[in-house]
Amino acid sequence: MTQPSPENPNSAAVADFYDEFAKKQVRTGLNLRHYLLFDHIKKSGLKRNHDILEIGCGIGTFTKLLLGYVKKGGSVLGVDISKTNVSIATKELGSANASFVVSDMTDFKVEKKFDYIVMLDVLEHIPIEQHQQLFKIFRAHLKDNGTIFINIPHHDYLEYVRKNEPELLQIIDQSLSTDLILDSIYSNDLQIVSLNSHSIFNDECDYQRIVIQPKKTITRVNLIPQWRIIFRKSMLRVMALWGNL
C-alpha cells in the first residue's frame, strides 16, 4: 500500500482507489470529452514544440492525443498518484519525449519549466485545503509565457450527481464554484484568461474549462488605430440592422 505523505494523510487511500480505477480506464479509453478538450487546448495556444505537464494523467488516455500532436519537438511529463496508472502509462507510452512519475503533487519538484500545464477533471479530486500549495507549485514550474488549462465538472452538475447518482462519485469529488479557487489562482501570481461553462454529455452545462496564465504587468498601451475602430463599429451596425429585418 502507498504510504501517506505528511501533507496529505489520505493520499494512501486515494492512491489505492485509483490503482483499482485503472481497470475502468483501460476499458473506457478515449471518449467525446477527451476529443473536445483536446480541440479546446489547441485553440488556447498549444504548439507542437511545447513541453507539457499533465496532472492526473491516469493510464495515459489523454496523453496519447498530446503526444500525437507535440511529437515533433515537444514533450509530455505525466504525473499521477497511482503507481498502477504510471506503470501502465510508462509501458504503453514511455519514450524520449514522454515520461511519467508518481506523485500526489504535494512533493512535486523538477528543474524543468513547462509551456503548458494540463489538468483535466482532477482539481475536484484534490482537497481544497491543498489548492493554494498546488497553484504555488504550478507557478514555480510554469514559464512566464506559459498556460494552465483546467477542466472541472460544473458545480451545479456535480451537486445533481451527489444527490441523485452518488455511486458515480470518486473517493474525493468536490463541487468547485469559481469563488473557491479564485484566491488560490490570483495569490500565486496567476490570472484567469477565460472561464467557460460548456456541455459535453448533457443538455445543461456539465463542465467548466479555465485558462490561466501568469499575471502580466502592463508597461505600454497600444491603442487600436481609429480606422479599425470605425470599421468594426460599421460592421457590427450592419449586422445589427440586418438582424432586425
C-alpha positions in Angstrom: 0.0 0.0 0.0 1.2 3.5 -0.8 2.5 5.4 2.3 0.7 8.6 3.0 2.6 11.8 2.7 2.9 14.2 5.7 1.0 16.9 3.8 -1.9 14.6 2.8 -2.7 11.8 5.3 -5.4 10.4 3.0 -3.1 10.0 0.0 -2.6 6.3 0.6 -6.4 5.6 0.3 -6.7 7.9 -2.7 -3.8 6.1 -4.4 -5.4 2.7 -3.7 -8.7 3.9 -5.2 -7.0 5.0 -8.4 -4.9 1.8 -8.6 -8.3 0.0 -8.8 -9.8 2.7 -11.0 -7.1 2.0 -13.7 -9.1 -1.1 -14.7 -12.1 1.1 -15.7 -9.8 3.5 -17.6 -8.4 0.6 -19.6 -12.0 -0.5 -20.6 -13.2 3.1 -21.4 -10.5 4.6 -23.5 -10.9 7.8 -25.3 -14.3 9.4 -25.3 -16.1 12.6 -26.5 -14.8 14.6 -23.6 -11.1 13.9 -24.5 -11.5 14.9 -28.1 -13.4 18.1 -27.3 -11.0 19.2 -24.7 -8.0 18.4 -26.9 -9.6 20.7 -29.5 -10.0 23.5 -26.9 -6.4 23.1 -25.7 -5.1 23.5 -29.2 -7.3 26.6 -29.7 -6.0 28.1 -26.5 -2.5 28.2 -27.9 -0.8 24.8 -27.6 2.1 24.4 -30.1 3.8 21.3 -31.4 7.1 22.1 -29.8 5.7 22.8 -26.3 6.7 21.0 -23.1 3.6 19.8 -21.3 3.0 18.8 -17.7 -0.1 16.7 -17.4 -1.5 16.3 -13.9 -3.6 13.3 -13.2 -2.6 11.5 -16.4 -4.1 8.2 -15.3 -3.0 5.4 -17.7 -2.2 7.9 -20.4 -5.5 8.0 -22.2 -5.4 11.8 -22.9 -1.6 11.7 -23.1 -1.9 9.8 -26.4 -3.6 12.8 -28.0 -1.0 15.2 -26.6 1.9 13.0 -27.8 0.4 12.7 -31.3 0.4 16.5 -31.5 3.7 17.5 -30.0 5.8 14.6 -31.2 7.8 16.9 -33.5 9.9 18.6 -30.7 7.6 18.8 -27.7 7.4 16.6 -24.7 4.9 15.4 -22.0 5.6 14.7 -18.4 2.6 12.8 -16.9 2.0 12.8 -13.1 -0.4 10.6 -11.3 -0.9 9.5 -7.7 -1.4 5.8 -8.7 1.7 3.6 -9.2 -0.5 1.3 -11.3 -1.5 4.1 -13.6 2.0 5.3 -14.0 3.3 1.8 -14.7 0.7 1.2 -17.4 1.3 4.7 -19.0 5.1 4.1 -19.0 4.8 0.7 -20.6 2.4 1.9 -23.3 3.7 5.4 -24.0 7.2 5.9 -22.4 9.6 7.3 -24.9 12.2 10.0 -25.5 9.5 12.7 -25.3 7.1 11.1 -22.8 7.8 10.2 -19.2 5.7 9.5 -16.1 6.2 9.9 -12.4 4.2 9.0 -9.3 3.3 12.0 -7.1 0.3 13.4 -5.2 1.7 16.9 -6.2 2.5 17.8 -2.5 6.1 17.0 -3.1 6.4 17.6 -6.8 9.6 19.3 -8.0 11.6 19.2 -11.2 14.1 21.5 -12.7 12.2 21.9 -15.9 9.6 24.6 -16.6 6.7 24.0 -18.9 4.8 25.8 -21.6 1.5 24.1 -20.7 0.1 22.5 -17.6 -2.9 20.4 -18.3 -5.3 19.2 -15.6 -8.5 17.6 -16.8 -11.1 16.7 -14.3 -8.6 16.4 -11.5 -8.8 19.6 -9.4 -12.1 18.4 -7.8 -10.3 15.3 -6.6 -7.6 17.3 -4.7 -8.7 18.5 -1.2 -9.5 22.2 -1.3 -7.1 23.0 1.5 -4.2 21.8 -0.8 -5.2 24.1 -3.7 -3.1 27.0 -2.5 0.1 25.0 -2.4 -0.9 23.3 -5.7 -1.1 26.5 -7.6 2.2 27.7 -6.0 3.8 24.6 -7.4 2.2 25.2 -10.8 3.6 28.8 -10.9 7.1 27.6 -10.0 7.0 25.1 -12.9 5.3 27.4 -15.5 7.2 29.5 -18.0 6.4 33.2 -17.8 4.5 33.0 -21.1 3.0 29.6 -20.2 -0.6 28.5 -19.9 -2.6 26.3 -17.4 -5.6 24.6 -18.9 -8.1 23.1 -16.3 -11.4 21.3 -16.8 -13.7 20.6 -13.9 -17.3 19.3 -13.6 -19.7 22.2 -13.3 -20.6 22.9 -9.7 -24.4 22.5 -10.3 -24.0 19.3 -12.3 -21.8 17.7 -9.6 -24.3 18.7 -7.0 -27.0 16.9 -9.0 -24.9 13.8 -9.2 -24.2 14.0 -5.5 -27.9 14.0 -4.7 -29.2 11.6 -7.4 -26.3 9.3 -8.5 -23.8 9.3 -5.7 -22.4 5.9 -6.9 -20.7 7.8 -9.7 -18.6 9.9 -7.4 -15.0 9.2 -6.8 -13.2 8.9 -3.4 -12.8 12.7 -3.3 -15.2 14.6 -5.5 -15.7 18.3 -4.5 -18.2 20.7 -6.1 -15.9 23.7 -7.0 -17.6 27.0 -7.6 -15.4 29.7 -9.0 -15.1 31.6 -5.8 -13.5 28.6 -4.1 -10.5 28.6 -6.5 -10.0 32.3 -7.3 -7.8 33.1 -4.3 -5.5 30.1 -5.0 -5.0 31.4 -8.5 -4.6 35.1 -8.0 -2.5 34.9 -4.9 0.1 32.8 -6.8 0.9 35.4 -9.4 -1.6 33.9 -11.9 -4.7 35.2 -13.6 -7.8 33.7 -15.3 -7.7 34.5 -19.1 -11.0 32.7 -19.8 -13.7 30.7 -18.0 -16.4 28.9 -19.9 -19.2 26.7 -18.8 -19.8 24.1 -21.5 -21.8 21.0 -22.3 -20.4 17.6 -23.2 -22.7 14.8 -22.2 -25.8 16.8 -21.1 -28.1 19.5 -22.5 -27.2 21.6 -19.4 -23.6 22.7 -18.9 -21.9 19.9 -17.1 -18.3 21.1 -17.2 -16.2 24.3 -16.9 -12.9 25.0 -18.6 -10.5 27.5 -17.2 -7.5 29.0 -19.0 -4.9 30.6 -16.6 -1.7 32.4 -17.3 0.9 34.3 -15.2 0.0 37.8 -14.3 1.4 40.4 -16.7 2.3 44.0 -15.8 1.1 46.4 -18.5 4.0 48.7 -19.4 2.6 50.2 -22.6 -0.9 50.5 -24.0 -1.0 50.1 -27.8 -4.2 51.9 -28.9 -6.1 50.3 -31.8 -6.0 52.6 -34.9 -9.0 54.7 -35.3 -9.9 53.3 -38.7 -10.1 49.8 -37.3 -12.5 51.0 -34.6 -14.7 52.7 -37.1 -14.6 49.7 -39.4 -15.6 47.3 -36.6 -18.4 49.6 -35.5 -19.7 49.8 -39.0 -19.7 46.1 -39.5 -21.5 45.5 -36.2 -24.0 48.1 -37.0 -24.8 46.5 -40.3 -25.1 43.1 -38.7 -27.4 44.5 -36.0 -29.6 46.2 -38.6 -29.7 43.1 -40.7 -30.7 41.0 -37.7 -33.7 43.4 -37.1 -35.1 43.0 -40.6 
